[in-house]
Amino acid sequence: MYEPIRTKSVHRMADDDQNAYPHRSREEELDIQLAGHLSALLAVTDELGDAAAGERIAQQVARLRGAPPARHAGLSGSSAQSLHRRAHTLAGRALVVAASRADTAAAILAAERMDAHTAALASPELVSAP
């Protein structure tokens, strides 16, 4: 009924080689994504001044990247309430990726950080602050 295609597709370049550029596995991509979320959470955690939590996050980033993370030295000038909201969001993103890659240690850490920032947002001192 139909004649089979006998020539190569015109939509493919002659020198298009599948090995011409590096490919990463799904696990490697998830590692990179999780390390990025945790690094952003680390920056906010450092700005909030939580050294103990910052060290735990830095250990996870170092495990994922194979090198210790650069620590955030600058301050954004944001209120504590907005920093806690941002940290809660970042921890949630990290939790989703950690669960996707079945990384129990990172998932537990992210869930603990979400709980800590939820509690901080509900505290009377932070609620009454401008």
Buried (B, 14 or more C-beta within 10 A) or exposed (E): EEEEEEEEEEEEEEEEEEEEEEEEEEEEEBBEBBBBBBBBBBBBBBBBEBEEBBEBBBBBBBBBBEEEBEEBEEEEEBEBBEBBBBBBBBBBBBBBBBBBBEBEEBBEBBBBBBEBBEEBBEEEEBEEEE
